[in-house]
Amino acid sequence: MHALVSWGPLLDVIEMPNARSALVVVLEPEEAPHRDSDYERVHEALPAAAIVVAASSARIRPQNLLWAGVDGIVLEPGADAAIGPVVRSVLEGYIVMPRSLRTAASPPPLSARERQMLELAADGLTNREIAQRLYLAESTVKRHLSTAFRRLGVSSRREAAAAMRTAEPVHGAETGQN
């Protein structure tokens, strides 16, 4: 297995010349954890890569990393002993997190817009047709559907239609508020 090692800012991994990594391991700075949106950007740029984070003890709600595309979470202190087994499990296709985070790791609710787009997709509309109906750019529809798929943990429209029936709506989603 070929290893490419980099040390530096998290988003630099996206800019690396051979950024086809199968694994990205991040040791978060203790004083300033990375933003969840930075992990989303890495996940979008390297969709096939497994991402493992040794999360800073200063991180608030580390379970949110799962919804940003992270596959494995190790909490400090104790990351030294756990990182190896977590990486091996993630490379085998498992999602790994500490037991202390499991109860708070339910998926975030879908926004009213995501739910609307998923319903239209489930009705058989293409991204272009959804965009035309909602007066949006097709790329905006694609981005919303991609986010909703990730939140639901699915990869197809059929899986999304089944999964969204069980997802909790956000407060006010029924009335079109968000």
N, C-alpha and C positions, 0 to 999 in steps of 0.2 A: 504494500500500500504506500502510495506517495504522500508525503506530508509537506504541507506548505505552512510555515510558521510566520506569524507577524506579531509585532508588538507595537501598540500605539492606539490612537483613537478608534473607537468601535466602527465608525462609518468608513474608515480606510479599507476595510475588508471588501467593500463593494468596488472600490477603485483598483484593486490589485489586478495585475495583468492576467493571471491565471485563476481568476476567482470562480472556479468551478468546484469549490470545496465540498467535500462530503460531510465535513464536520467543522463547526465553528464553536470554540470554547472561549467564553468571555469571563474574565476575572474582573468584576466591577470594582471601581475605585471606592474605597470605604467612605470617603467624605462626600462623594457626589455620584450617586447611582445614575446610570444612563436612563434616558427617557424611554417609555414604552414605544413611542413612535419611531425611535431609532432602531429598535429591534424589528418593528414592522417593516422598515425600509430594508434591513438586511434580509429578512425573510422573503420579501418581494423580489429582491435582486438575486437571491440564491435560493429559489424555492425547493430545490432538492437537498439542500444542506440540512443536517441535523444541528440544532443550536442548543448548547448547554451553557447555563449561566451560574457561576458561583456568585450569588446575590449578596450585595452589601447588607450588613445588619441595619443600615440606615434606610433601606428601601421600605417604602410603605406599600402594603398589599402586593407582595412578590408573586402571588398567584395570578395577578393580571398579566404576567409575562407569558402565560400559556396562550392568552388571546392575542398576544402580539406575535405569535409564531414560534415561541421558544418551546423546545421539546423536553428539556431537563432543567430542573432547578435544584441547586444545592445551596443551603444556607450557611453563612459564616456564623459562628465558628464551627469547625468540623469538616469543612469542605475538603481538606487535604485527604482525609480517609475515605470520603464518599465519591470524589470526582471520578476515579477510575471505573468503579462499578456503574455509576450513572452513565458515563460515556458509552460503555459497552452495551448497556440496556437500550440507550437511545439509538445506537447504530443498528440494533436488532429490530427497531421499529416501535419501541415502547415510549410512552410519555412517563417521565419520572418526576415526582415532587415529594417533599417531606410530608409525613402524615399530618403534621400540624397545619398544613395548608389545605388539605383535602375538603374539609367542610365548607370552606369559603371559596371553592374553585368552581362553583356553578357557572355556566356560561353567562356572559353579559346579555341583557335583553337586546332584542333587535330594535332598531329605531323604527319609527313609523314609515320612513322612506324605504328602508331596507325591506320591511314587511310588505309594503306596497309593490316593490319591484319583484320580490319573490313570488307574490301572488300572481302577478302578470306573467312571470316566467313559467309558473306552474300551469297557467292557462294556455301555454303553448306559444306565447309571443317571443320573438327574437329580441336581441338587445336593440337592434335598430327600430323595431316596432315599439318597444317600450320607450325608447328615447323620443320617438315622434309623438307618442301619446302624451308623454309628460313634459314635452318641450325642453328636453335636455340633450346634451351632447352624448353620443353613443359611448364615449370614453367614461363619462360620469356614471352611466348605467353599469358599465363593466366594472368600475371601481366599487360601486355600492354592492353589486352582486358578489364580487370577490371577497369583500369584507364580510358579508353575510355568510357566505360559504365557510370562511375560516372560523367565524364565531360558532357556526353550527357543527363544524367538524366534518363537512361533507365535500364531495368533489364533483357532484353532478346536479343538474336541475331536479331530477327525480328524487335523489336523496334529500335535497334541500326542501322539496315540497313535503316529504314525509316528516322531516325533522322540524320544520317550522310549525307544524301542528302542535308540537309539544313545547315549543319555546314560549317563555313568558313575554307578553307584550310590555313595552315600556309604559310608564305612567302617562296616561292621556293618549295612547296610541289609537284607541278606539274612536276618539273624537277628532283625530287628525292633528292633535297637538303633539309637540315634542319637547 
